[in-house]
Amino acid sequence: MAERTNISSDTDSRNGSGKSSMVELLHFLLGARNETRALWGNEKIRRHTFELSLDWPGRVRPLTVHRSPAFPKTLIIDSDVTRNAPATLFEQAAQISLKDWQQVIERDLYGVNSKGGEISGRTLLSFAIRRVNTGGFLEPTRTFAQQSPHDAMVNLCHMFGLDVGLAAQYRLLSNQESTRKKLVEAAKDPVWGKIVGKSAELRGEIGAVEQRISELQHQIADFQVVPEYEKIRREADEVDQEIRMLRSSEAVERRNLQDLEQAVDEVTEPDDRYLESAYKQLNLVLGKEVRRRFDDVRAFHETVVRNRERQLHEEISRLRQLLDDRAKVRERLGERQAALLRTLNSGGALDALNSLQYALAREQAHLESLRHRFQAAQALEASRREIESKRLDLEQEMVTDLEERDSITREANALFNQYARRLYGDGRNPYLAFSPSKQRMQIEPKIEDDGSRGIHNMVIFCFDLTAAVIAHRAGRAPDFLVHDSHLYDGVDERQVARALQLAAEVTESEQMQYVVTMNSDDLNKAVSMGFDADPYIIEPHLTDQPDGGLFGFRF
């Protein structure tokens, strides 16, 4: 309880006196991480070691746990309960890790034996000790604002004794649907879409790659490694070069032969008969001496012509013989070239075979990648229908399971109804609705209200008390429930008094403990309505003075 003192002024406030810090301290000692930096980061607090004593299943004496903000990853307990061994006369303290402490709480306080299972001891503790700074009073079925409804429902099903496995399947299907939607959106992206693709396009691409692989396999099967392949290839290139040079030379020589043959056809003896005709026309008579000289010149020219003709014929004969010889050489080279090419075409070098095998391996890897993408694309396209079908089946399984656990839901509904009517009378019809659907399992507490904050908070009170009692009776939860003073903000003083009286009676009859923080004036209003608070107020009394806070100072 946080009180006002006689010396308090109008500017003093009980905000920050430590009511919510007490809740944070309980969480810290019960395995929470020290994420509340404003509290555990304070140097005056960090150097302290806090301890909590609590009744522990299977032990006669209370178990005490020690933890310091300066060393948040380890704790000291006065008896090593991590071994799950019977208590002995001489018990020794043990230092354990934070993770081990969380697992021990799950096992001993909540009856959860599987490590890394569907249920979280920390989430279950958050229903028993709600925290205002995480949004714990926003909804009855959530302990913090961003909590997945599926995660919350899995843990609530454990507390109410419902099938946790079925509730976990809702979470699994929700995760699959979320992944599917992300992949669908990614497939629309021009870059990321290439990673998955469409099944129709991938089917065609797979067919093309398979054809390429088949061709490569046939080439490799028919391939023969030719010894000294490179030497033969070089010889074939040299022979080809010789044949080209011969053809070039033959072309020149054939043109020369044509020119010589044309020159032979043009060779003629000189005709001097036109001279006699010309002289006659001039009435000139050629003498014997002149005629003799003409005969000598004619004989000389005839000799020159005959010599020229003989030389041309000799050159023509030489060229023809040369062409015949080169034709024979070219024919021989052609036969050699054909033989070399046949050898090369019958196989190849070892490097060529290795290249083919590398190309085959690359195409096979590409094909495997395409097949994986094809399967992913098919799964993505079919996943929506598959998820929808599984959800329908899961909904029916959940309906059947609830029918089989009707006694459990009836008990929970009866308790909630009883507690709510204690607060608001018989004029309302409060109830707990256990509603399986295709999307998720829902547990909804209902009290007819006008949307006020006060009634909303009392719905949380009745829901928490119901869940705590049901789970404790079955050994699925510890024997305490803690509420911060924020739960009573905006609540009518009549309901405050009735809620405190109800909590006192229920926890006494159920052998449980209800811990609540409250300002003194709010408590006094409840007292004025008939609630006797004196037996329940515990030390220390917090005040609005600088040294009256939970830790003895304000920060």
C-alpha positions as CSV (number, residue, x, y, z in Angstrom):
1,M,0.0,0.0,0.0
2,A,1.2,3.5,-0.9
3,E,0.1,6.1,1.6
4,R,0.0,9.9,1.9
5,T,1.8,11.2,5.0
6,N,0.8,14.1,7.2
7,I,3.5,16.2,5.7
8,S,2.6,15.5,2.1
9,S,1.9,18.6,0.0
10,D,-0.3,19.0,-3.0
11,T,2.7,18.4,-5.3
12,D,3.7,15.1,-3.8
13,S,2.7,11.9,-5.7
14,R,2.7,8.3,-5.0
15,N,3.5,7.6,-8.6
16,G,7.0,6.2,-8.6
17,S,6.8,5.0,-5.0
18,G,7.4,1.4,-6.1
19,K,4.1,-0.3,-6.6
20,S,4.8,-1.3,-10.2
21,S,8.5,-1.8,-9.3
22,M,7.4,-4.5,-6.9
23,V,5.8,-6.3,-9.8
24,E,8.9,-5.9,-11.9
25,L,11.0,-7.2,-8.9
26,L,8.9,-10.3,-8.7
27,H,9.4,-10.9,-12.4
28,F,13.1,-10.3,-12.1
29,L,13.4,-12.9,-9.3
30,L,11.2,-15.4,-11.2
31,G,13.4,-15.5,-14.3
32,A,12.6,-12.4,-16.4
33,R,15.4,-10.8,-18.4
34,N,16.5,-7.4,-17.0
35,E,15.0,-5.5,-20.0
36,T,13.5,-2.8,-17.7
37,R,16.6,-0.6,-18.1
38,A,15.2,2.4,-16.2
39,L,14.9,0.2,-13.1
40,W,17.7,-2.3,-13.3
41,G,20.1,0.1,-14.9
42,N,20.1,2.3,-11.9
43,E,23.5,2.1,-10.2
44,K,22.1,2.2,-6.7
45,I,19.9,-0.8,-7.5
46,R,22.5,-2.7,-9.6
47,R,24.8,-3.2,-6.7
48,H,22.2,-4.9,-4.5
49,T,21.2,-8.6,-4.4
50,F,17.5,-9.3,-4.1
51,E,15.9,-12.4,-2.7
52,L,12.5,-14.1,-2.8
53,S,11.3,-16.9,-0.6
54,L,8.4,-19.0,-1.9
55,D,6.7,-22.3,-1.2
56,W,8.0,-24.9,-3.6
57,P,6.3,-28.2,-4.6
58,G,7.8,-31.2,-2.8
59,R,9.6,-29.1,-0.2
60,V,8.7,-28.5,3.5
61,R,10.8,-25.4,3.8
62,P,10.5,-22.4,1.5
63,L,12.9,-22.0,-1.4
64,T,14.9,-18.8,-1.5
65,V,16.4,-17.4,-4.7
66,H,19.0,-14.6,-4.9
67,R,19.6,-12.5,-8.0
68,S,21.6,-9.3,-8.6
69,P,21.0,-6.9,-11.6
70,A,24.8,-6.7,-11.8
71,F,24.9,-10.5,-12.7
72,P,21.6,-11.1,-14.3
73,K,22.5,-14.4,-16.1
74,T,23.0,-16.3,-12.9
75,L,21.0,-16.9,-9.7
76,I,21.7,-18.5,-6.3
77,I,19.1,-20.8,-4.8
78,D,19.5,-22.3,-1.3
79,S,18.8,-25.8,-2.6
80,D,19.6,-27.2,-6.0
81,V,16.0,-28.0,-7.3
82,T,17.3,-28.3,-10.9
83,R,18.2,-32.0,-10.2
84,N,14.6,-32.8,-9.3
85,A,15.9,-34.9,-6.4
86,P,14.1,-35.4,-3.0
87,A,15.1,-32.8,-0.3
88,T,17.8,-33.9,2.1
89,L,18.7,-33.0,5.6
90,F,21.8,-31.0,4.6
91,E,21.0,-29.0,1.5
92,Q,23.6,-26.8,-0.2
93,A,23.1,-23.6,-2.1
94,A,23.7,-23.7,-5.8
95,Q,24.4,-21.2,-8.5
96,I,22.3,-21.9,-11.6
97,S,21.9,-20.1,-15.0
98,L,18.9,-18.0,-15.8
99,K,17.8,-20.6,-18.4
100,D,17.9,-23.4,-15.9
101,W,15.8,-21.4,-13.5
102,Q,13.2,-20.7,-16.2
103,Q,13.1,-24.4,-17.0
104,V,12.7,-25.3,-13.3
105,I,9.8,-22.9,-13.0
106,E,8.1,-24.5,-16.0
107,R,8.6,-28.0,-14.6
108,D,7.8,-27.5,-11.0
109,L,5.3,-24.6,-10.9
110,Y,3.5,-25.3,-14.2
111,G,3.9,-29.0,-14.7
112,V,5.6,-28.6,-18.1
113,N,8.2,-31.3,-18.6
114,S,9.2,-30.9,-22.2
115,K,12.2,-28.6,-22.9
116,G,11.7,-26.2,-25.8
117,G,8.1,-27.2,-26.2
118,E,5.0,-25.3,-27.1
119,I,4.4,-23.8,-23.6
120,S,6.4,-20.9,-22.1
121,G,6.8,-20.6,-18.4
122,R,7.6,-16.9,-18.8
123,T,4.3,-16.3,-20.6
124,L,2.4,-18.3,-18.0
125,L,4.0,-16.1,-15.3
126,S,2.9,-13.0,-17.2
127,F,-0.7,-14.1,-16.8
128,A,-0.2,-14.6,-13.0
129,I,1.7,-11.3,-12.7
130,R,0.6,-8.8,-15.3
131,R,2.9,-5.8,-16.1
132,V,1.5,-2.4,-16.9
133,N,4.5,-1.2,-18.8
134,T,4.2,-4.1,-21.4
135,G,0.5,-3.6,-22.0
136,G,-0.6,-6.4,-19.7
137,F,-4.0,-4.8,-18.9
138,L,-5.0,-4.1,-22.5
139,E,-6.8,-7.4,-23.1
140,P,-7.7,-10.3,-20.8
141,T,-6.2,-12.9,-23.1
142,R,-2.9,-11.2,-23.8
143,T,0.0,-10.2,-21.5
144,F,1.7,-7.7,-23.7
145,A,0.6,-5.5,-26.6
146,Q,2.5,-7.2,-29.4
147,Q,1.8,-10.8,-28.2
148,S,0.7,-13.2,-30.9
149,P,-2.9,-14.4,-30.1
150,H,-1.7,-17.9,-31.0
151,D,1.1,-17.9,-28.5
152,A,-1.2,-16.5,-25.8
153,M,-3.8,-19.1,-26.5
154,V,-1.4,-22.1,-26.4
155,N,-0.5,-21.1,-22.9
156,L,-4.1,-20.4,-21.8
157,C,-5.1,-23.8,-23.1
158,H,-2.5,-25.3,-20.8
159,M,-3.9,-23.4,-17.8
160,F,-7.6,-24.3,-18.6
161,G,-6.7,-27.9,-19.4
162,L,-7.5,-27.9,-23.1
163,D,-5.5,-29.6,-25.9
164,V,-2.3,-27.6,-26.2
165,G,-1.3,-29.6,-29.3
166,L,-4.3,-28.5,-31.2
167,A,-3.8,-24.9,-30.2
168,A,-0.2,-25.1,-31.3
169,Q,-1.4,-26.3,-34.7
170,Y,-3.3,-23.0,-35.1
171,R,0.0,-21.2,-34.5
172,L,1.8,-23.4,-37.0
173,L,-0.8,-22.8,-39.7
174,S,-0.7,-19.1,-39.0
175,N,3.1,-19.1,-39.5
176,Q,2.7,-21.0,-42.7
177,E,0.1,-18.6,-44.0
178,S,2.3,-15.7,-43.1
179,T,5.2,-17.2,-44.9
180,R,3.0,-18.0,-47.9
181,K,1.8,-14.4,-48.2
182,K,5.4,-13.1,-48.0
183,L,6.5,-15.5,-50.7
184,V,3.5,-14.5,-52.9
185,E,4.5,-10.8,-52.5
186,A,8.1,-11.7,-53.2
187,A,7.1,-13.6,-56.3
188,K,5.6,-10.3,-57.7
189,D,9.0,-8.5,-57.4
190,P,10.9,-8.6,-60.7
191,V,14.2,-9.6,-58.9
192,W,13.0,-11.9,-56.1
193,G,10.4,-13.4,-58.4
194,K,13.2,-15.1,-60.3
195,I,14.1,-17.1,-57.2
196,V,10.7,-18.9,-57.1
197,G,9.0,-18.2,-60.4
198,K,5.8,-19.7,-61.8
199,S,5.3,-23.4,-62.2
200,A,4.2,-23.1,-65.9
201,E,7.3,-21.2,-66.9
202,L,9.6,-23.5,-64.9
203,R,8.0,-26.6,-66.4
204,G,9.0,-25.4,-69.9
205,E,12.5,-24.4,-68.8
206,I,13.0,-27.8,-67.2
207,G,12.0,-29.5,-70.5
208,A,14.6,-27.4,-72.4
209,V,17.4,-28.2,-69.9
210,E,16.5,-31.9,-70.0
211,Q,16.8,-31.9,-73.8
212,R,20.2,-30.3,-73.5
213,I,21.4,-32.8,-70.9
214,S,20.2,-35.7,-73.2
215,E,22.3,-34.3,-76.1
216,L,25.4,-33.9,-74.0
217,Q,25.0,-37.5,-72.6
218,H,24.8,-38.8,-76.2
219,Q,27.9,-36.8,-77.2
220,I,29.8,-38.1,-74.2
221,A,28.7,-41.7,-74.9
222,D,29.9,-41.5,-78.5
223,F,33.1,-39.6,-77.7
224,Q,36.4,-41.3,-78.4
225,V,39.7,-39.8,-77.1
226,V,42.1,-39.5,-80.0
227,P,45.8,-40.0,-79.0
228,E,48.1,-37.1,-80.0
229,Y,45.0,-35.2,-81.0
230,E,46.7,-31.8,-81.0
231,K,49.6,-33.1,-83.2
232,I,47.1,-34.5,-85.7
233,R,45.2,-31.2,-85.7
234,R,48.3,-29.2,-86.4
235,E,49.3,-31.5,-89.3
236,A,45.8,-31.1,-90.7
237,D,46.1,-27.4,-90.5
238,E,49.6,-27.5,-92.3
239,V,48.2,-29.7,-95.1
240,D,45.3,-27.4,-95.5
241,Q,47.7,-24.5,-95.7
242,E,49.7,-26.3,-98.4
243,I,46.6,-27.0,-100.5
244,R,45.6,-23.4,-100.3
245,M,49.1,-22.3,-101.5
246,L,49.0,-24.8,-104.4
247,R,45.6,-23.6,-105.5
248,S,46.8,-20.0,-105.3
249,S,49.9,-20.9,-107.4
250,E,47.8,-22.8,-109.9
251,A,45.6,-19.9,-110.5
252,V,48.6,-17.7,-111.4
253,E,50.1,-20.3,-113.7
254,R,46.8,-21.0,-115.5
255,R,46.5,-17.3,-116.2
256,N,50.1,-17.3,-117.6
257,L,49.2,-20.4,-119.7
258,Q,46.3,-18.6,-121.2
259,D,48.4,-15.6,-122.0
260,L,51.0,-17.8,-123.8
261,E,48.5,-19.7,-125.8
262,Q,47.0,-16.4,-126.9
263,A,50.4,-15.2,-127.9
264,V,51.0,-18.3,-130.0
265,D,47.8,-17.7,-131.9
266,E,48.9,-14.1,-132.6
267,V,52.4,-15.1,-134.0
268,T,52.4,-14.5,-137.9
269,E,55.2,-14.2,-140.6
270,P,55.7,-10.6,-141.9
271,D,53.9,-9.8,-145.3
272,D,56.0,-7.6,-147.6
273,R,53.9,-8.0,-150.7
274,Y,52.3,-4.6,-150.1
275,L,55.7,-3.0,-150.9
276,E,55.8,-4.3,-154.5
277,S,52.3,-3.0,-155.1
278,A,53.2,0.3,-153.7
279,Y,56.2,0.7,-155.9
280,K,54.3,-0.3,-159.0
281,Q,51.7,2.4,-158.3
282,L,54.7,4.9,-158.1
283,N,56.0,3.4,-161.5
284,L,59.2,2.5,-159.7
285,V,61.1,-0.7,-160.5
286,L,63.0,-2.5,-157.7
287,G,66.5,-3.5,-158.6
288,K,68.1,-6.9,-158.0
289,E,70.1,-5.6,-155.0
290,V,67.0,-4.1,-153.4
291,R,65.1,-7.4,-153.9
292,R,68.0,-9.3,-152.4
293,R,68.0,-7.2,-149.3
294,F,64.2,-7.6,-149.0
295,D,64.7,-11.4,-149.2
296,D,67.4,-11.2,-146.4
297,V,65.1,-9.1,-144.2
298,R,62.2,-11.5,-144.8
299,A,64.3,-14.6,-144.0
300,F,65.5,-12.9,-140.7
301,H,62.0,-12.1,-139.7
302,E,60.8,-15.6,-140.4
303,T,63.7,-16.9,-138.3
304,V,62.7,-14.6,-135.4
305,V,59.0,-15.7,-135.6
306,R,59.9,-19.4,-135.7
307,N,62.2,-19.0,-132.7
308,R,59.5,-17.0,-130.8
309,E,56.9,-19.6,-131.6
310,R,59.2,-22.4,-130.5
311,Q,59.9,-20.7,-127.2
312,L,56.2,-20.1,-126.5
313,H,55.4,-23.8,-127.1
314,E,58.2,-24.9,-124.9
315,E,56.9,-22.6,-122.0
316,I,53.4,-23.8,-122.6
317,S,54.6,-27.4,-122.3
318,R,56.4,-26.6,-119.1
319,L,53.4,-24.9,-117.5
320,R,51.1,-27.7,-118.5
321,Q,53.5,-30.3,-117.0
322,L,53.8,-28.1,-113.8
323,L,50.1,-27.9,-113.5
324,D,49.8,-31.6,-113.9
325,D,52.4,-32.2,-111.3
326,R,50.8,-29.8,-108.8
327,A,47.4,-31.4,-109.4
328,K,48.9,-34.7,-108.4
329,V,50.5,-33.2,-105.3
330,R,47.2,-31.5,-104.4
331,E,45.4,-34.8,-104.8
332,R,47.8,-36.5,-102.6
333,L,47.5,-33.7,-100.0
334,G,43.8,-33.9,-100.2
335,E,43.8,-37.6,-99.5
336,R,46.0,-37.0,-96.5
337,Q,43.8,-34.1,-95.3
338,A,40.7,-36.3,-95.6
339,A,42.4,-39.0,-93.5
340,L,43.4,-36.6,-90.8
341,L,39.9,-35.1,-90.7
342,R,38.3,-38.5,-90.4
343,T,40.6,-39.2,-87.5
344,L,39.7,-35.9,-85.8
345,N,36.0,-36.3,-86.4
346,S,36.0,-39.8,-85.0
347,G,36.8,-38.4,-81.5
348,G,38.6,-35.6,-79.8
349,A,41.1,-34.6,-77.2
350,L,40.7,-35.5,-73.5
351,D,40.3,-31.8,-72.7
352,A,37.3,-31.7,-75.1
353,L,35.8,-34.7,-73.2
354,N,36.4,-33.0,-69.9
355,S,34.7,-29.8,-71.2
356,L,31.6,-31.9,-72.3
357,Q,31.5,-33.5,-68.9
358,Y,31.8,-30.2,-67.1
359,A,29.0,-28.8,-69.3
360,L,26.8,-31.8,-68.4
361,A,27.5,-31.4,-64.7
362,R,26.6,-27.7,-64.9
363,E,23.3,-28.4,-66.7
364,Q,22.4,-31.2,-64.3
365,A,23.0,-28.8,-61.3
366,H,20.8,-26.2,-63.1
367,L,18.1,-28.8,-63.7
368,E,18.2,-29.7,-60.0
369,S,17.8,-26.1,-59.0
370,L,14.9,-25.7,-61.4
371,R,13.2,-28.7,-60.0
372,H,13.5,-27.3,-56.5
373,R,12.1,-24.0,-57.7
374,F,9.3,-25.9,-59.5
375,Q,8.4,-27.8,-56.3
376,A,8.5,-24.6,-54.3
377,A,6.3,-22.8,-56.9
378,Q,3.8,-25.7,-56.9
379,A,3.8,-25.8,-53.1
380,L,3.2,-22.0,-53.0
381,E,0.4,-22.2,-55.5
382,A,-1.2,-25.1,-53.7
383,S,-0.4,-24.0,-50.1
384,R,-3.4,-21.7,-49.8
385,R,-5.8,-24.6,-50.5
386,E,-3.8,-26.9,-48.3
387,I,-3.8,-24.5,-45.4
388,E,-7.5,-23.8,-45.8
389,S,-8.2,-27.5,-45.8
390,K,-6.0,-28.1,-42.7
391,R,-7.8,-25.2,-40.9
392,L,-11.2,-26.8,-41.6
393,D,-10.0,-30.1,-40.2
394,L,-8.4,-28.4,-37.2
395,E,-11.6,-26.5,-36.4
396,Q,-13.5,-29.8,-36.4
397,E,-10.9,-31.5,-34.2
398,M,-11.1,-28.6,-31.8
399,V,-14.9,-28.7,-31.7
400,T,-14.7,-32.4,-31.0
401,D,-12.1,-31.9,-28.3
402,L,-14.1,-29.2,-26.5
403,E,-17.1,-31.5,-26.5
404,E,-15.0,-34.2,-24.9
405,R,-13.7,-31.7,-22.3
406,D,-17.1,-30.2,-21.6
407,S,-16.8,-30.7,-17.9
408,I,-13.6,-28.6,-17.9
409,T,-15.1,-25.7,-19.8
410,R,-18.3,-25.9,-17.7
411,E,-16.2,-25.6,-14.5
412,A,-14.3,-22.6,-15.9
413,N,-17.5,-20.9,-17.1
414,A,-19.2,-21.5,-13.7
415,L,-16.3,-19.9,-11.8
416,F,-16.1,-16.9,-14.1
417,N,-19.9,-16.4,-13.9
418,Q,-19.8,-16.7,-10.1
419,Y,-17.0,-14.2,-9.7
420,A,-18.5,-11.7,-12.1
421,R,-21.9,-11.9,-10.4
422,R,-20.2,-11.3,-7.0
423,L,-19.0,-8.0,-8.5
424,Y,-22.0,-6.8,-10.4
425,G,-24.9,-8.8,-9.1
426,D,-27.4,-11.1,-10.8
427,G,-28.5,-8.5,-13.4
428,R,-25.8,-9.5,-15.8
429,N,-25.1,-12.7,-17.6
430,P,-21.3,-13.1,-17.6
431,Y,-19.7,-16.1,-19.3
432,L,-16.5,-17.6,-20.8
433,A,-16.8,-18.4,-24.5
434,F,-14.6,-21.2,-25.8
435,S,-14.8,-20.7,-29.6
436,P,-12.8,-22.7,-32.1
437,S,-12.7,-21.2,-35.6
438,K,-10.7,-21.7,-38.8
439,Q,-8.3,-19.0,-37.8
440,R,-7.6,-19.7,-34.1
441,M,-8.9,-21.0,-30.8
442,Q,-10.5,-18.2,-28.8
443,I,-11.3,-17.9,-25.1
444,E,-13.4,-14.8,-24.6
445,P,-14.6,-13.5,-21.2
446,K,-17.9,-11.6,-21.5
447,I,-19.6,-9.2,-19.1
448,E,-22.4,-7.0,-20.3
449,D,-20.9,-3.5,-20.0
450,D,-21.1,0.1,-21.3
451,G,-17.5,0.0,-22.6
452,S,-16.1,1.6,-19.5
453,R,-12.5,1.1,-18.4
454,G,-13.6,0.0,-15.0
455,I,-15.7,-2.9,-16.1
456,H,-13.0,-3.9,-18.7
457,N,-10.5,-4.1,-15.8
458,M,-12.8,-6.2,-13.7
459,V,-13.2,-8.6,-16.7
460,I,-9.5,-9.1,-16.5
461,F,-9.7,-9.6,-12.7
462,C,-12.4,-12.3,-13.0
463,F,-10.6,-13.9,-15.9
464,D,-7.2,-14.0,-14.1
465,L,-8.8,-15.4,-10.9
466,T,-10.7,-18.1,-12.8
467,A,-7.6,-19.2,-14.8
468,A,-5.4,-19.2,-11.7
469,V,-7.9,-21.3,-9.7
470,I,-8.6,-23.8,-12.5
471,A,-4.9,-24.3,-13.2
472,H,-3.9,-24.5,-9.5
473,R,-6.5,-27.1,-8.8
474,A,-5.1,-29.3,-11.6
475,G,-1.4,-28.7,-10.6
476,R,-0.8,-26.7,-13.8
477,A,0.1,-23.4,-12.0
478,P,1.5,-22.0,-8.8
479,D,-0.6,-20.8,-5.9
480,F,-0.3,-17.0,-6.4
481,L,-1.9,-14.2,-8.4
482,V,-0.5,-10.7,-8.5
483,H,-2.2,-7.5,-9.6
484,D,-0.8,-4.0,-10.0
485,S,-2.8,-1.0,-8.8
486,H,-3.5,0.0,-12.4
487,L,-6.0,-2.8,-12.6
488,Y,-8.3,-0.9,-10.2
489,D,-8.0,2.5,-12.1
490,G,-11.4,3.7,-13.0
491,V,-13.2,1.0,-11.1
492,D,-16.1,1.9,-8.8
493,E,-15.3,1.7,-5.1
494,R,-18.1,-0.9,-4.7
495,Q,-16.5,-3.2,-7.2
496,V,-13.0,-2.5,-5.7
497,A,-14.3,-3.7,-2.3
498,R,-16.1,-6.7,-3.7
499,A,-13.1,-7.7,-5.8
500,L,-10.7,-7.5,-2.8
501,Q,-13.2,-9.4,-0.6
502,L,-13.7,-12.0,-3.4
503,A,-9.9,-12.5,-3.9
504,A,-9.4,-12.9,-0.1
505,E,-12.1,-15.5,0.2
506,V,-11.2,-17.5,-3.0
507,T,-7.5,-17.6,-2.3
508,E,-8.1,-18.7,1.3
509,S,-10.4,-21.5,0.3
510,E,-8.1,-22.6,-2.6
511,Q,-5.0,-22.2,-0.4
512,M,-3.6,-19.6,-2.7
513,Q,-2.2,-16.1,-2.3
514,Y,-3.4,-12.8,-3.9
515,V,-1.0,-10.0,-3.9
516,V,-2.1,-6.5,-4.9
517,T,-0.6,-3.0,-4.8
518,M,-2.9,0.0,-4.1
519,N,-2.9,3.6,-3.1
520,S,-4.3,4.1,0.4
521,D,-7.2,6.4,-0.6
522,D,-8.4,3.8,-3.1
523,L,-8.1,1.2,-0.4
524,N,-9.9,3.4,2.1
525,K,-12.9,3.7,-0.4
526,A,-13.1,-0.1,-0.4
527,V,-12.9,-0.1,3.4
528,S,-15.7,2.4,3.6
529,M,-17.8,-0.1,1.5
530,G,-17.2,-2.8,4.1
531,F,-13.9,-4.4,3.2
532,D,-11.7,-5.2,6.2
533,A,-8.1,-4.5,4.9
534,D,-6.2,-4.7,8.2
535,P,-5.4,-8.4,8.1
536,Y,-3.9,-8.2,4.6
537,I,-1.7,-5.0,4.6
538,I,1.9,-6.0,4.5
539,E,5.2,-4.1,5.2
540,P,6.7,-1.9,4.0
541,H,4.1,0.9,3.7
542,L,5.1,3.0,0.8
543,T,4.7,6.8,0.9
544,D,4.9,9.8,-1.4
545,Q,8.0,11.1,0.4
546,P,11.5,11.0,-1.2
547,D,12.6,8.2,1.1
548,G,9.3,6.4,1.2
549,G,9.6,4.4,-2.0
550,L,10.2,0.6,-2.3
551,F,13.9,1.0,-2.6
552,G,14.2,3.9,-0.1
553,F,14.8,6.6,-2.8
554,R,13.1,8.0,-5.9
555,F,14.6,7.7,-9.3
